[in-house]
Amino acid sequence: MSYIKTKGRETPNPTHKTHTMNKYKKYEDTSAEGRERLQWFVQYRDVQESGEYNMITQAPEAREEAELSKEQYYHVIENYAELQEQWEEIWQPFIAKRIKLYKNNKA
């Protein structure tokens, strides 16, 4: 994966071959690293949706419950909107279609 420096941070290079344009003309990271970061988001959301922890003030406990490292946890917080958008627009519908196909094939 190649990165570019922007405002002191390294961000994925949108011209790298693992980045594609989706129908909304936004880049999505389809690399293994991108999918791994999305998995961190899902783990974070599972804990968030449980309502057991305040994700900011109880960060150490929530991070432990989500089984994320400190770097992974704060990556999700810093990139929450982007990860949520990617999850809702791309992966959630994909998974829903796969579940529907699976259920139809079992019947």
PyMOL commands that set and color helices and strands:
alter all, ss='L'
color gray80, all
select helices_A, chain A and resi 32-50+59-66+70-78+80-106
alter helices_A, ss='H'
color red, helices_A
select strands_A, chain A and resi 3-6+9-12+19-21+27-29
alter strands_A, ss='S'
color yellow, strands_A
deselect
rebuild
show_as cartoon
